[in-house]
Amino acid sequence: PYTRRMASCWAIARLVRTSLATTSYNNCYLQVLAPWRLFLGYDSQNQQIITSDVIQSSTYLSRSGDNAAPSPSYFIPSSSDVIFCVVGPPNTMLEPNIRVHWGDDPSSLRLIYSITRNETITTNLIPCTLNWASATLPLNNDNNNNNNNDRVCDPPFPDYRGPWTPIEVHTRIDAKMTEGITMRLEHHDQGRVPPPPYWRASSMGGYGTSSPSVLERQTQASIAWQFAARFVLWDSGWGKAFADATHGGYICLMGFETNNP
């Protein structure tokens, strides 16, 4: 594994399949070319980051039982998406550094990444041979600016608040009529729900074991509650009163995020 000092920059990204023949968890092979590496987690005891050059989702999708090793913190597969993180030197020449084999239609694959928060870039992968495809993931060198949360620097340790945009699938509603109130609507998609081994907070597997129809109804109920609460806060004047009392503060109504553990 690399030490933290050797990871001069990092990027978090999402692979997306835009066409699915089935909703099953087809095995995704993901390879990162040297000198870059896949970032899988952080070993706090030895002060090192855990990395690999290749990974396949089937290794983690089928595991179960108390003796199963924990899933990687920064490699999260589902039937339509794979979230992953890359560390290494700056990719200033924009060299292709990602190779993927996922299903039999490389043209359906998209890479979503971000350089700054709240901005995403989507690119098509380039088909290679035997249903493999390649892509370029930029990385910025910013080790001298670790306190600037809008820039890419060290891997995303627990206190990092940087560009998570590629894995945030939601819409923010900030209307003038609702001063002091904002709302974040999560975009639920059953294809993005990770399997049970990835839900550490729940011994029952979290949303990964939930019925797709139940999750859909719960999501719609959550959205209905958010809009109802928004109207009450606006109609009562409580939202504006809060903004006035806190000199620009606001109340944020949020749903529940089913897609990312």
BAKEBA-951131 format. One record per residue (C-alpha): x, y, z; residue in one letter. Coordinates in steps of 0.1 Angstrom, whole numbers, padded with zeros to 4 digits, always signed. Example, Ala and Ser with C-alpha at 12.3 -4.5 7.8 and 13.67 -1.06 7.14 Angstrom:
! residues 2
+0123-0045+0078A+0137-0011+0071S
***
This chain:
! residues 261
+0000+0000+0000P+0010+0036-0005Y+0015+0059+0025T-0006+0091+0026R+0024+0112+0014R+0027+0092-0018M-0009+0099-0029A-0002+0134-0044S-0038+0137-0057C-0070+0118-0060W-0103+0117-0079A-0137+0101-0071I-0158+0089-0101A-0188+0070-0112R-0191+0044-0140L-0226+0042-0154V-0243+0017-0177R-0269+0035-0197T-0285+0004-0211S-0292-0027-0191L-0304-0061-0205A-0311-0072-0169T-0311-0058-0134T-0286-0083-0121S-0252-0074-0107Y-0231-0083-0138N-0194-0085-0129N-0175-0053-0135C-0137-0055-0140Y-0120-0022-0133L-0083-0017-0140Q-0063+0015-0133V-0030+0018-0152L+0003+0026-0135A+0014+0048-0119P-0022+0054-0107W-0040+0031-0083R-0075+0023-0070L-0080+0038-0035F-0100+0013-0015L-0098+0026+0021G-0076+0039+0049Y-0057+0018+0074D-0057+0042+0104S-0036+0019+0126Q-0006+0019+0101N-0013+0054+0087Q-0015+0040+0051Q-0040+0040+0023I-0051+0007+0009I-0048+0005-0029T-0050-0020-0058S-0044-0019-0096D-0075-0040-0105V-0107-0050-0089I-0139-0069-0098Q-0173-0064-0083S-0182-0101-0080S-0156-0104-0052T-0177-0083-0030Y-0212-0088-0044L-0216-0124-0033S-0200-0124+0001R-0221-0130+0033S-0217-0142+0068G-0200-0129+0099D-0165-0139+0087N-0167-0119+0054A-0141-0091+0052A-0155-0056+0051P-0163-0041+0017S-0140-0014+0004P-0150+0021+0015S-0144+0037-0019Y-0155+0009-0043F-0192+0006-0044I-0209-0015-0071P-0245-0018-0081S-0264-0031-0111S-0261+0001-0131S-0233+0021-0114D-0198+0016-0099V-0183+0043-0076I-0146+0043-0073F-0116+0064-0063C-0082+0068-0079V-0050+0081-0063V-0015+0089-0078G+0004+0116-0095P-0012+0144-0115P-0025+0133-0149N-0014+0165-0166T-0011+0149-0201M-0046+0135-0198L-0034+0100-0205E-0060+0072-0206P-0057+0056-0172N-0089+0036-0167I-0098+0002-0184R-0133-0014-0179V-0150-0046-0188H-0186-0046-0179W-0212-0064-0200G-0210-0068-0237D-0218-0032-0248D-0189-0008-0241P-0206+0020-0259S-0232+0021-0231S-0206+0030-0205L-0202+0066-0192R-0176+0080-0168L-0187+0108-0145I-0162+0128-0126Y-0156+0162-0110S-0128+0187-0106I-0147+0213-0086T-0177+0208-0063R-0212+0211-0079N-0198+0206-0114E-0197+0172-0132T-0182+0161-0165I-0196+0131-0184T-0175+0113-0210T-0180+0083-0232N-0156+0054-0229L-0135+0043-0259I-0142+0007-0270P-0111-0015-0272C-0109-0052-0278T-0129-0081-0263L-0156-0057-0249N-0130-0037-0229W-0132+0001-0229A-0108+0029-0218S-0112+0063-0204A-0092+0093-0190T-0097+0104-0154L-0080+0137-0147P-0062+0142-0114L-0050+0176-0100N-0019+0181-0079N-0029+0201-0048D-0009+0187-0019N+0001+0223-0008N-0035+0233-0004N-0051+0206+0018N-0074+0230+0036N-0091+0242+0004N-0122+0220+0002N-0130+0229-0034D-0098+0213-0048R-0086+0178-0053V-0058+0169-0028C-0053+0139-0005D-0077+0109-0005P-0111+0116+0010P-0105+0110+0047F-0134+0112+0071P-0132+0150+0076D-0130+0158+0039Y-0157+0180+0025R-0146+0183-0012G-0160+0175-0046P-0184+0146-0041W-0205+0157-0070T-0201+0125-0091P-0218+0104-0064I-0245+0130-0054E-0276+0123-0074V-0301+0149-0062H-0317+0182-0070T-0316+0213-0048R-0346+0236-0048I-0339+0272-0037D-0370+0292-0046A-0374+0329-0038K-0409+0323-0025M-0395+0301+0003T-0369+0324+0019E-0350+0306+0046G-0359+0272+0032I-0340+0249+0008T-0348+0214-0002M-0327+0185-0014R-0346+0158-0034L-0328+0125-0037E-0331+0108-0071H-0338+0072-0062H-0329+0045-0087D-0331+0008-0079Q-0302+0002-0102G-0280+0023-0080R-0288+0006-0047V-0256-0013-0035P-0259-0049-0024P-0263-0059+0013P-0225-0063+0020P-0220-0026+0015Y-0244-0014+0043W-0222-0014+0073R-0247+0004+0095A-0273-0023+0093S-0267-0060+0101S-0298-0068+0080M-0282-0053+0048G-0299-0019+0048G-0317-0009+0016Y-0298-0037-0003G-0323-0062+0010T-0354-0040+0005S-0381-0048-0020S-0377-0024-0051P-0414-0016-0049S-0412-0007-0012V-0382+0015-0018L-0401+0033-0046E-0431+0039-0024R-0410+0051+0005Q-0391+0075-0018T-0424+0090-0031Q-0437+0093+0005A-0405+0111+0015S-0408+0136-0014I-0444+0143-0006A-0434+0150+0031W-0407+0173+0020Q-0430+0194-0002F-0457+0195+0025A-0431+0206+0051A-0418+0232+0027R-0453+0247+0023F-0460+0247+0060V-0427+0266+0067L-0435+0291+0039W-0472+0296+0048D-0465+0300+0085S-0436+0324+0079G-0414+0302+0101W-0388+0298+0073G-0384+0336+0068K-0384+0342+0106A-0356+0317+0110F-0336+0334+0082A-0341+0368+0097D-0332+0356+0132A-0300+0339+0120T-0290+0367+0096H-0292+0345+0065G-0295+0310+0079G-0318+0285+0063Y-0337+0252+0070I-0327+0224+0047C-0353+0197+0040L-0337+0164+0030M-0349+0130+0019G-0332+0097+0025F-0303+0085+0003E-0309+0049-0008T-0281+0047-0033N-0248+0053-0015N-0240+0037+0019P
***
